[in-house]
Amino acid sequence: MKIRNIVASLGLAFITLSASAQVVSKDSINLLKNQKEALELSKKLNDRKLELAKLENELQSKTEEAAKTAEAAERSVEQNRKAADRLSDDPQDKRAAKRASKSASSANRDAKKARRAADSLEKLKRNIDDLKKDISRDEEKLASLPGTSGM
């Protein structure tokens, strides 16, 4: 009988301990949620910073490309101006007319390339600015999250 009472009391103690061990407070659940949100936000922030670095690396080449195409367009315009001057000296010269026409087409094509390069550069700059704003917004949000002081 004594053994039965001892086994019963040990069983009862074991059941109460296991039942109480499974209780999780709301504070710890909220803390875990905040930590999860902070981790997700931190991951997104790191991804954006990587994207920003990639875009900033592209900025130099896009700037050089825009400058080169602008110079090429200026040269084409100058050549077109010279061809037009030669044509104005002798308006009946078919050869000069053909050269002026080709020069005008070349100037038009180069101007179009220059516009596209400039537009591409502006778009890249806008993307960089937008990404910087998003990064600062995410950093503020991450700093304001409760329970993330250890991160």
VENGI-V7094 format. One record per helix or strand of 3 or more residues. SS is the DSSP state (~ for helix, > for strand). FROM is the first residue (numbers start at 0). LEN is the number of residues. If there is no record, write none. Layout:
BEGIN
SS:FROM:LEN ; SS:FROM:LEN
END
This chain:
BEGIN
~:1:20 ; ~:25:64 ; ~:93:51
END
